């Protein structure tokens, strides 16, 4: 929440800067890089002890920088915000990100899924090289970093300057800047700094802010009208993957989703990349109707008739599970899921069982909590920003990154748009400062 402004403190700011950037994730760092290269004195503030914490954690399993699919297909992954995101991505395309990483000494490769990774798959070397260049640029002005500085929400205009208050070990500190870029992240992974505490403060500055919601999230299931899996199933199969399956779903608005991939059985439902890709549709349908349904094809490479014929064969004393494994190649997790969702009559009827293998219904009743999600939806409405991401209500204040109202699946799309929005905001700051300098010169001539 915004704090009151002691005039005596504001009249003697702790420091003055051309640009203050609040938030040290990918969007804030990219904005800092663009502005420092243009010769601006940039001061970046972050509440955490170190920079890029969520970036580093996301890269533990292999840093997915971007995606190599054709540009129009790439843009389509941003759903209803694709037109706005396109304008950012045209300023920093996926290939531009590969070239940028190469400039930091980090080479990349395209994986079999068309995802783009650093050759060593790690986030830490890239972040180290990036911060080194920001602190010691070959050209431009070095970025100054201020850690353990949490923005209080106080932000007020004084002439052509903006004044912000930060909590620190030394007490309340006031900063004066000609322009400000907020890159505060969304609401997921609060322990890493993205806690969404900024929403009321941005609203106080005139921004329209939509409620933060989980995106790229897992879901809780209901089986036979009861929440969650059975204790037996959960204890034995939570954490097991289902690979090479097709997930299909549609919503009451006529939107449809169908994709092949893999996901993971969780203790209370499902999660993983295939689920994340459908999460926006499923989350919104649950919000409208209290539940959402999907269908799983556990053997997409076999036709229904072939499966029926195989299941009609004599079992010769073998268990159903052994036959499903030997004849159809189903995994233990897939067989367990069939046993969890089907009754005995369905399991013993080759026609009904084959139908279920090709189209197994699953009911979802809730998205997992926001803090568990990979990313968040909602945030500062793009309608309250200029195309250069400046708040219409507060000239000189810019927003970038995940705190904006857009979402995308995992696969490099999230990081790419965060970086691109940081570049767009920085370009907006440069235009704003040029115009402000022009206004000041005209006023002085008068």
N, C-alpha and C positions, 0 to 999 in steps of 0.2 A: 504494500500500500504506500502511496506517496506520503512523504513526511513534510512537516512544516519547514519553512525556509528562514533560518535566522539571518536577517539582513546584515548583521555585523560580520558573519562568516562569509557570505556571498561577496561582500565588498572586498574581501581579501582572499581570493581563491587560492587553493593549495598549489595549483599549476594551471597554466594556460596552454592551449594547443590549437593548431589548425583544425584537426579532426580528432574526436574521441570515438573509439570503437568499443562497444560494450559486448564482450563475448569472444572467447578465443577458440571457437571451433572452426571448421573449414570455411564457412561463409565469412566470418570475421577476419580470419587470416588472409583470405583472398582479397577482401576489401582493403586490408592494410597493405598488402603487396602492391596493388594497383595504385593506391594513393601515395605511398612512399616513393614509388618509382617516378611518379609525377612531380616529386619535389615537395610534398606536403609533410609537415611535422605531425606524425601520427602517434597517438598514445592509445594503447589497447589495455583494457581493464577486464579482469576475469576473477570470479569469486573463488576459484579453485587454486590449489598450490602450484599446479602445472597445467600446461596448455593441451588442448586436443584430447581430453581423456576419453570421450565417447568414440572419437575417431580411432584411438589406439585399441580400445576394447573391441570395436567392430572389426578390426583387422587381425584379431588373434587367430581366427581360422583361415586367414588369407584375405588380404586387403583387396576388395573388389572396387577398383577405381571407377570404371565406367563399363559400357557395353558396346559391342561392335556391330550391332544390327543397323540396317539402313536408317537414315535420319528420320524419315516420316514415321516408320514403325517405332523408333525410339521415342519420338514425341508423343505418340498415341498412348504410351504407358502412363501418362499423367492424367488420364481420364478427363473429367469435366474441366480441369484447369490446363489442358493441353494448349489452348491458344495463348494463354499468358506465359506458360513455361516455354513455349516455342521461342518467344521473343528474347528470353534469357539465353536459351540454348544456342540461338543463332550468334550470340556474342561469345560463347565459349562452348564449342562443339566437343563431342567425345574425342575426336582426333587431337583437338587443341589441348585437351587434358593429358593425353599421352605425350605430346610434344613438351608440355610444361614439366611433366615428371622427368622426361629425358634431360631437360635443362638443369634439373636438380641432381643429375647423375643416376637417376632411377629408370632403368629400361623396363619395358612392359611386354607382355605377350597376350595373345588371345586364346582363351581356353576352348575346349570342345563345345561348351555351352554358349560361346560368343561373349562371355564375360572377360573383361580385361583386368589383368593382375600385374603387379610388379614381379620381375623375374624371381625375386627371393620370397615373394608372397607376403612380405612383412610391412606393417605400417610404420614402425618405429624409425627405420632408416630414412624414409621419406620425410617424416615429420622433423627429424633432427636436421636434415639438409635444408628443409624449408625455413625453419627457425634461424638457422645459421645465416641464410641469405637475407632474411628480414633484419637481423641484427647487424649484419656486415654487408650491405649491398655494394655491388660493383659500381652502381650509379644510383642517384636519388638520395633519399634521407633515411637513416636507420629508424626502424620502428622501436619505440620504447614500450616495454611491457610492465604492467603493474599487476602483480598477482595478489590473491587474497583481498581483493577489493570487490565487495558486493554492492551493486547499485541498490540504493534504498527505494527507488521509485520517484525521488524528487528530481524534477527537471523543469526549469522555468527559463523563459526568454528574458534577456536584458539587452535591449538595443538590437544589435546584429549578432549577439552571442547567446549561446545556450549554457546554462549552469546546471550541473548534476552533482548529486551527493553520493558518496560511497562510504560504506562501513569499512573500517580497517582496524588493525591492532593499535594504531595511534589515535583512534577515535574517528569522528565524522570528518571526511575530507571533501572539499568542494573543488570541482574542476570546471573550467570555463573553456568552451570550444566554439569555433565558428560553425561547425557542423558535427552531427552525431550519427553514427551507424549503430543501430541495435541489432545484434546477432545473437540473441539470447537462447536459441534452441527451442525445442518444443516442450513436451511434458513427460517424455519417457526417460527412464534411467536417471531418476532424480539424484542418485548418489554420485553421479558423474557431473552434476551441475545443471542438467536440463530439467528443472523442476516446475516450470510454468508459473512461477511466482510473479511474473511481470505483467500478467493479463490486466489487472485492475489499473496499474500504472499507465499502460498504453491507452486504455479506455479514457483515463483522465486527461490524456493528451489529445483526445479527439478521435482515436482510431476505433473503428468497428472491429470487435474481436469476437470470433466464433468460439464456442466451448471446445477445449482440447479433447480429442477422442483417441483411443488406441488405433494405430494403423500397423500393418504388417504384424498382426497379433494372432495369438492362439484363441481357441474357442472351447467352451464347455458344452458337453453333449447331454442329451437326455435319452435314456433307453427305456422303452415301454412305459413312458410317462414319469419315470423317476430320474432325478438329476445324477449325472455322472455314470461312470462304468461300475460294474459290480466290483466288490473288493477283490475278488479272485483275479479278475481280468487286470485291474489296475496294478495290483502287486506284482503280477507275473509279466506284464507286457508294456508297462509305461517305459518310454524311452526307446522302444523298438521302431524302426522305420518301415514304411510301406513304399516300395520303389516301383517305378515304371507302372504307375496306375494313372487313370484318367479321372479327374474331378470335374463334374458338371453341376452347375446350379443356375438358377434364374431368379429374378425377383418380381414383385408385383407390378413393377413399372415396365416390364418387358425387357430388361437387360439380361444378357446371358453370358455365361462364362464356361469355357471348356478347355482344359489343358492337361497335358501329360507331364508327370513329374513325380516327385516324392514328398512325403510328409512324415511326421513322427506322431506316434500315439503318446499322449501325455497322461498324467495321473488322473485328469478329469476330463480330457477331451482330445483335441488334435492341434498340432502346430507344425511349423516348418514351411519351407519355401513355396510349395504348391498351395498351401492354405493361405499364406501371406498374400499371394498373388490375387486371391479371390476375396481378401478380407474386407475391402471397402464395400463390395456388394453384400456380403454376408452380414457385416456389422450394421449397415443401414437397414437391411430387411428385418433384422432382429429389433431394431429401434422402432420400426413401423408396426410390427405384428407380434413381437414377443418371442419369435423363433424363426429359424431359417432352415431350409432343407437342401441337402445336396445328394448327389448320386455318385457312387464310386464304381468304376470298371476295373476290377482287380486283374483281369487278363485282357487288355485291349488288343493284343495281337492275335487272339483267337476268336473266331466267329461263334455266336451263340449256338448254332446247330452243331458245330464241332464239339463244344463243351458238353452239350446234351448227350451226344453220341458217346463220348468218353465216360461220362458219369453213368450211362446205362449199361456199361460193361459189367459182367459179374466180378465181384470183388474177391472171390476165392478166399474168404476168411480174413482179408486185410481190413484194417480199420479205415473208416472214412478219411481220417486225417492223413494216413499213409497214402491213400489213393489220390487225394487232392494234391499231395506233395509230388508223387511220382508221375501221375498222369497230366496234371495241369501246371506243375512247377510253382505252386503257391507256397509262399513263405509261411513260417510258423506264425508270424504276426497276422497275416491275412487269414489263415485258417482260424486262429483264435477270434478274430473279429467276426467272422461268419458265425461261429458258435455263440458269440456274445449277442448278436443281433437277430438271429433266426431261431425259431422254435424247432422242436424235434421233427415235426411233420415236414417242414420246409427242408430240413437237412436231409431227410430220407427220400425226398421226391426229386429225381434227377432233373425234371423240367423246372421245378420251382427253384432248386438250388442253382442251376445254370443261369436262370434269370437273375438271381441275386448276385452271382459272381460278376455278371455283366452290368448290373444296375442295382447296387446295394444302397438302400436309402439310409441316411444318417440325419438326425435332427440336432441342430445347434440352438442353444437357449441363451447364451451370453458370451460376449467377448471377454477375454481375460483382462485384468486391470491395466490401466494406462501405463503404470510404472514398469510393467513387464513387457510392454510392446517394443518392437524394434524402433518404431518412429511414432509420430502423432499426426493426426489430421486436425483441422481447425486452426485457430490462431488469427493473426491480423488479416482481415478481409482485403483481398487485392483491390476491391472497389474503393477502399479508402486510401489508396496509394496512387501516385502517378506512375506512368510506365517506367520511370527510373527509380521506383520504389521509395519515393519521398511521401511522407504523410501530407495529404492535402490540407489537413487542419493545422499543421505545424511545419512551415517551411524551414528546411535545414535539418530535419530529423528523418532518417532513413531506416528501413528495416530490411533484413536479408536472412536467408536460410530457412530452417525448419519452423521458425516462429510464424512464418507466413502460412496462409490457408491454401495448402496444396498437399498432395500425397502421391506416392509412387511405390511400386513394388521394390523389393530388394533386387540386386543384380547390377548395381552400379548407378541406377537411376537416381537414388536419393543423394548420393555424394555429388554426382554431376550437377544436379540442379542447385544444390547448396553452393557449390563453387561458382556456378554461373550467376546466381543471384547476388553473390558477393561482388562479382565483377561489375554487374549492372548498377548496383547501389554505389560503388566507388565512382563509376562514370557519372552517375547522377550528382554525387558530391562535387566532383570537379566542375561540372556545368553550373551548379548552384554557387560555388565559390567565385567562379569567373563573373557571374552575373552580379553577385554581391559586391565584388571589387569594382565593377563598372558603375553600380549605383553609388558607391562611396566616392568614386572619382567625380561623377557628375555633381554630387552634393558639395564636394570641396570646391569645384569650379564656381559654384553659385556663391 
